Amino acid sequence: MVVIRLSRGGAKGRPFFNIVVADKRMRRDGSFIERVGFYNPTAKGGEQGLRVAQDRVTYWKSVGAQASPTVERLLKQSATQAAA
């Protein structure tokens, strides 16, 4: 099964997450098929905290990929930002 989930990066105490499409059997930070965005929970000021390639997410969902609950929440957040 293919999933859309977060892959952690960054330093200790300064998390940074890539939103990736990966095989469910791979490790969280292991190999992935495609990077479709990022999430920076510690973004301040003019830094961008969330970026998602909505067209690629739509494609992967159309071929059967399932998003994790956290990624679903971020996708909704991204959609509201794009609408505003």
Residue pairs with C-beta under 8 A, 6 or more apart in sequence:
1 23
1 24
1 64
1 66
2 21
2 22
2 23
2 24
2 33
2 60
2 63
2 64
2 65
2 66
3 21
3 22
3 23
3 24
3 65
3 66
3 67
3 68
4 19
4 20
4 21
4 36
4 57
4 60
4 61
4 65
4 66
4 67
4 68
4 71
5 19
5 20
5 22
5 28
5 67
5 68
5 70
5 71
6 17
6 18
6 19
6 20
6 28
6 39
6 68
6 70
6 71
7 17
7 18
7 19
7 20
7 22
7 28
7 29
7 32
8 15
8 16
8 17
8 28
8 29
9 15
9 16
9 17
9 18
9 29
10 16
10 17
14 42
15 41
15 42
16 38
16 39
16 40
16 42
17 38
17 39
17 40
17 41
18 32
18 35
18 37
18 38
18 39
19 35
19 36
19 37
19 38
19 39
19 52
19 71
19 74
20 32
20 33
20 34
20 35
20 36
21 32
21 33
21 34
21 35
21 36
21 56
21 60
21 65
22 30
22 31
22 32
22 33
23 33
26 32
34 56
34 60
36 52
36 53
36 56
36 57
36 60
37 50
37 51
37 52
37 53
37 57
37 78
38 50
38 51
39 49
39 50
39 74
40 47
40 48
40 49
40 50
41 49
43 49
50 74
50 77
50 78
50 81
51 78
52 74
52 75
52 78
54 75
54 78
54 79
54 82
57 67
57 75
61 67
67 75
